[in-house]
Amino acid sequence: MNSPTKQTVQTLRLSVIGTGYLGATHAACMAELGFEVIGLDVVPEKVDLLNSGKVPFYEPELEEVLQRNIAAGRVKFTTSFAEVADFADIHFICVGTPQQSGSYAADVSQVFGAVESLAPHLSPGDLVVGKSTVPVGTAEKIAEILKISAPGVEVVWNPEFLREGFAVQDTLEPDRLVVGVTSPGAESRMRAVYAPMIEKGIPFLVTDFPTAELVKVAANSFLATKISFINAMAEVCESAGADVVQLAEAIGYDTRIGNKFLGAGLGFGGGCLPKDIRAFMARAGELGAEEALTFLREVDQINLRRRSHTVDLARKELGGELRGKTICMFGATFKPDSDDVRDSPALDVAVALANAGATVVVHDPKGTVNAERVYPTLTYSTDAMKAAAHADLIIHATEWMQYREIDPAELAKVVSQKNIIDARNKLDVAAWRAAGWNIRALGRPTA
Ligand code: UDX
């Protein structure tokens, strides 16, 4: 990449601070749109890996997009805030906001850390664009900090809605773009950044800071509520002998309800939905609006109950005793097409079963390395058939396509007992029963 000073360059030059799922994808995709991009991470190994065209996590298509744009000289990575500020004048903050330990609230230290590190290098006219998911009020605080440490630098809040597994597609073709601004100048610069998308007709919503910040947590809260709603129905279905899969299909035809995010099963996990609804509750409490969000506590409880319910079901299927039994988990990641095991329902269940005395063998197509880092005492296998050998019970915990393609008759040959729990409601129950399996699906009739 040639590097004339930023003032002489006509093409927009962007920086992306933080190269996790959000930042690495945003950097590569902005380069794909034709911008010149520099990404920053404080971990030198990550920067080296990205500069060599490798993505430090699994995300379909991302590595190809990254390599194509490195080759075209449109994206590079650094650890230097000075280099970033020298190169670009629009800076996207994409660092993580994990749950604080011992609290529901979000830990925003990386966001403020990034702003503080960047501020001394910024010039008047630069734009700091927040994409991280933050408690409402954060953008305003950043603007106040920058007013003193980097006068003339403006803040924009531009939440990101990408799903892991579809991150490239969601970044290049989002459902909508939301920008919280405080000046027409900032709005027009954001319109320039997203011009290729706006031209395609993608809705571009301009709001104030708090609305932009709230849009993200409101969207995630709604999605989490939808999943917990159908999982609550699954609990009732189990008691009533009804079928939650058919129920979801039937209510989903009502276009006011819609058929998406009505997949009953082991519930939601990952680095976003669980911590975002908790952080939202914590922030509402600080603002004196805690009553408005008490329902999210129930959403969280219903979700966590799916995990304990699956452990109870496993115990029941194995005659009331887990000690001495061998259980194979199909899936370790929080969702398919990802290697992310953060708050993974599958791993939570695996650990609970192991703590109750079962020998647990975990299979996952992409997640075993990350899983082993967090739970080194479980046994892992990258071969599904080997993982299932001598199992008394299999639990289908993450809906990778590979598990739907398994021949139940072939799997029957390697296990000790033909017991399976479909905790994601994605297996063909009739086919498994026909192959002689005792299959239990969450929220569905026993036979
Ligand atoms: C989510 C939001 O979808 C995204 O817009 C936001 O930017 C980040 O958080 P992600 O965490 O990648 O994205 O996963 P998502 O596809 O939303 O799934 C979250 C969890 O819900 C997964 O564990 C998934 O298995 C579970 N899920 C999803 C269900 O249990 N049932 C469903 O019907 C859908």
Boltz pocket constraint, residues with backbone or C-beta under 6 A from the ligand:
constraints:
  - pocket:
      binder: B
      contacts: [[A, 160], [A, 161], [A, 162], [A, 163], [A, 164], [A, 165], [A, 220], [A, 223], [A, 227], [A, 260], [A, 261], [A, 262], [A, 263], [A, 264], [A, 265], [A, 266], [A, 267], [A, 268], [A, 269], [A, 270], [A, 271], [A, 272], [A, 273], [A, 334], [A, 335], [A, 336]]
      max_distance: 6.0
